Amino acid sequence: MSLHENLQRVLDNGIVAIIRASSSDQLVNVAKALHKGGVNILEVTFTVPDVLKIISEVKEELGDKIVLGAGTVLDTESARSAILAGAEFIVSPVVNKEVIQLCNRYDKMVMPGAFTPTEILTAWEAGADIVKVFPADVGGPEFLKAIHGPLPQIRLMPTGGVNMKTMESFVKAGACAVGLGSALVEKNAVENGDMDRIKRLANEYSVLMQSYRNNL
């Protein structure tokens, strides 16, 4: 699918599941569980052992059923290797203009992390498709709302501190999507192989997201 089609899928789904783990065991099953629960935008972070192998395996298993990306990408070498492994988008905790340019060159989505208004605008003007507001728990929904006011053209995705209690407030504050890590992909569930738990959480978050959006 094209960048624009994948971007629309992110905006429609509204949830980016962030998959982190100390071991690569079970992560293909985690991806399947998330998909079955209704979360189809998946980010595997570079902190996961054998991350490129995982990306390749998930891509092979699920194909276009999901939009698969790589996270915690800090340099162009990592970004390029992830894209070649099958990643359709790149997420970073920081603004690295070279990473943004590389993704633009490969026609892949890029979601750099930024916090201050200057960083957020810099990322957007450099070619970001979505700006990850990180760490979002520091300022909370009120901070996102304050940023969204003067910069309504920028797609903002709060990450960090988004959970069942805060997601509605972030959506109302102007989030185009949210990044969900341990609140969705629970460490214990991954380690214990509890895919039913992950599937159930994915479904709950998906239903809540659509409900919040319908009530805007």
C-alpha positions as CSV (number, residue, x, y, z in Angstrom):
1,M,0.0,0.0,0.0
2,S,1.1,3.6,-0.5
3,L,2.2,6.0,2.2
4,H,-1.1,7.9,2.0
5,E,-3.2,4.7,2.3
6,N,-1.2,3.6,5.3
7,L,-1.4,7.0,6.9
8,Q,-5.2,6.9,6.4
9,R,-5.3,3.5,8.1
10,V,-3.4,4.9,11.1
11,L,-5.8,7.9,11.3
12,D,-8.8,5.6,11.0
13,N,-7.6,3.1,13.6
14,G,-6.3,5.7,16.0
15,I,-4.1,3.4,17.9
16,V,-0.5,2.5,17.4
17,A,0.5,-0.6,19.5
18,I,4.1,-0.3,20.7
19,I,5.6,-3.7,21.1
20,R,8.6,-3.9,23.5
21,A,10.0,-7.0,25.2
22,S,13.3,-8.2,26.6
23,S,13.0,-11.3,24.4
24,S,11.8,-11.8,20.8
25,D,9.9,-15.0,21.9
26,Q,6.1,-14.7,21.4
27,L,6.2,-11.4,19.5
28,V,4.7,-12.8,16.3
29,N,1.9,-14.2,18.4
30,V,1.6,-10.8,20.1
31,A,1.1,-9.2,16.7
32,K,-1.5,-11.7,15.7
33,A,-3.4,-11.2,19.0
34,L,-3.4,-7.4,18.5
35,H,-4.7,-7.8,15.0
36,K,-7.5,-10.1,16.1
37,G,-8.4,-7.6,18.8
38,G,-8.8,-4.8,16.2
39,V,-5.5,-3.0,16.6
40,N,-3.9,-3.1,13.2
41,I,-1.1,-0.5,13.5
42,L,1.9,-2.2,15.1
43,E,5.3,-0.8,16.0
44,V,8.2,-3.1,17.1
45,T,10.9,-1.1,18.8
46,F,14.6,-1.4,18.2
47,T,15.1,-2.3,21.8
48,V,13.7,-5.8,21.1
49,P,16.4,-8.4,20.4
50,D,16.4,-9.6,16.8
51,V,14.0,-6.7,15.9
52,L,14.7,-7.0,12.1
53,K,13.9,-10.7,12.2
54,I,10.7,-10.0,14.1
55,I,9.6,-7.4,11.6
56,S,10.3,-9.8,8.7
57,E,8.4,-12.6,10.3
58,V,5.4,-10.4,11.3
59,K,5.3,-9.0,7.8
60,E,5.3,-12.5,6.3
61,E,2.6,-13.7,8.6
62,L,0.2,-10.8,8.5
63,G,1.1,-8.9,5.3
64,D,-1.3,-6.0,4.5
65,K,-3.7,-7.0,7.3
66,I,-1.7,-4.6,9.4
67,V,0.5,-1.6,9.0
68,L,3.9,-2.5,10.5
69,G,6.5,-0.1,11.7
70,A,9.7,0.1,13.6
71,G,10.2,2.3,16.7
72,T,13.0,3.7,18.8
73,V,14.9,4.4,15.6
74,L,17.7,6.8,16.2
75,D,19.7,6.9,12.9
76,T,19.4,6.5,9.2
77,E,21.1,3.1,9.2
78,S,18.5,1.6,11.5
79,A,15.7,3.3,9.6
80,R,16.9,1.9,6.2
81,S,17.4,-1.6,7.6
82,A,13.9,-1.6,9.1
83,I,12.3,-0.5,5.9
84,L,14.2,-3.2,4.0
85,A,12.9,-5.7,6.5
86,G,9.3,-4.7,5.8
87,A,8.6,-1.7,8.0
88,E,6.0,0.7,6.5
89,F,6.7,3.5,9.0
90,I,9.4,4.7,11.3
91,V,9.0,6.1,14.8
92,S,11.7,7.9,16.8
93,P,11.8,9.4,20.3
94,V,13.6,12.4,18.9
95,V,13.7,14.8,15.9
96,N,16.4,13.5,13.5
97,K,16.0,15.4,10.2
98,E,18.2,12.8,8.3
99,V,15.9,10.0,9.4
100,I,12.8,12.1,8.3
101,Q,14.5,12.8,4.9
102,L,15.4,9.1,4.4
103,C,11.7,8.0,5.1
104,N,10.5,10.7,2.7
105,R,12.9,9.3,0.1
106,Y,11.6,5.8,0.5
107,D,8.0,7.0,0.6
108,K,7.5,5.6,4.1
109,M,5.6,7.2,7.0
110,V,7.7,8.8,9.7
111,M,6.7,9.8,13.2
112,P,9.5,11.6,15.0
113,G,9.2,12.3,18.7
114,A,9.1,15.9,19.9
115,F,7.9,17.8,23.0
116,T,8.3,21.6,22.8
117,P,6.4,23.7,20.3
118,T,9.6,24.4,18.4
119,E,10.6,20.7,18.2
120,I,7.1,19.8,17.0
121,L,7.0,22.5,14.3
122,T,10.6,21.6,13.2
123,A,9.6,17.9,12.8
124,W,6.5,18.8,10.8
125,E,8.3,21.2,8.5
126,A,11.1,18.6,8.0
127,G,8.5,16.2,6.5
128,A,6.9,14.3,9.4
129,D,3.6,12.6,8.7
130,I,2.7,12.5,12.3
131,V,4.5,14.0,15.3
132,K,4.8,11.8,18.3
133,V,4.4,14.0,21.4
134,F,6.7,12.4,23.8
135,P,6.7,12.0,26.8
136,A,3.0,12.9,26.8
137,D,2.5,12.1,30.5
138,V,4.7,15.0,31.5
139,G,2.3,17.6,30.2
140,G,-0.8,15.5,29.9
141,P,-3.9,16.2,27.8
142,E,-3.9,19.9,28.7
143,F,-0.4,20.3,27.2
144,L,-1.5,18.6,24.0
145,K,-4.5,20.9,23.8
146,A,-2.3,23.9,24.3
147,I,-0.1,22.8,21.5
148,H,-2.9,21.9,19.2
149,G,-4.5,25.4,19.5
150,P,-1.8,27.4,17.6
151,L,-0.7,24.4,15.5
152,P,-3.9,22.7,14.4
153,Q,-2.4,21.6,11.0
154,I,0.0,19.2,12.7
155,R,-1.1,15.7,13.4
156,L,-0.2,14.9,17.0
157,M,0.1,11.5,18.5
158,P,0.6,11.5,22.3
159,T,2.8,8.6,23.5
160,G,3.7,7.8,27.1
161,G,1.0,7.9,29.8
162,V,-1.9,7.0,27.5
163,N,-4.1,4.4,29.1
164,M,-7.8,3.6,29.8
165,K,-8.1,6.6,32.2
166,T,-6.4,9.2,30.0
167,M,-7.1,8.3,26.4
168,E,-10.5,10.1,26.2
169,S,-8.9,13.3,27.4
170,F,-6.1,13.0,24.8
171,V,-8.6,12.4,22.0
172,K,-10.6,15.4,23.1
173,A,-7.4,17.5,23.2
174,G,-6.8,16.9,19.5
175,A,-4.8,13.7,19.2
176,C,-5.0,12.2,15.7
177,A,-4.0,8.8,17.2
178,V,-2.3,7.6,20.4
179,G,0.7,5.4,21.0
180,L,0.0,2.6,23.5
181,G,2.8,0.6,25.0
182,S,2.7,-1.3,28.2
183,A,-0.9,-0.2,28.9
184,L,-1.9,-2.4,25.9
185,V,1.0,-4.8,25.4
186,E,1.4,-5.8,29.0
187,K,4.8,-7.1,30.0
188,N,3.3,-10.0,32.1
189,A,0.9,-11.0,29.3
190,V,3.8,-11.2,26.8
191,E,6.1,-13.1,29.2
192,N,3.3,-15.6,30.1
193,G,2.1,-16.0,26.6
194,D,-1.3,-14.7,27.5
195,M,-2.5,-13.8,24.0
196,D,-6.1,-13.8,25.1
197,R,-5.4,-10.9,27.5
198,I,-3.6,-8.9,24.7
199,K,-6.5,-9.6,22.3
200,R,-9.0,-8.5,24.9
201,L,-7.2,-5.3,25.7
202,A,-6.8,-4.5,22.0
203,N,-10.6,-4.9,21.5
204,E,-11.4,-2.8,24.6
205,Y,-9.1,0.0,23.4
206,S,-10.4,-0.1,19.9
207,V,-14.0,0.1,21.0
208,L,-13.2,3.0,23.4
209,M,-11.3,4.9,20.7
210,Q,-14.3,4.8,18.3
211,S,-16.7,5.7,21.1
212,Y,-14.6,8.8,22.1
213,R,-14.3,9.9,18.5
214,N,-18.1,9.5,17.9
215,N,-18.7,11.8,20.9
216,L,-16.4,14.6,19.8
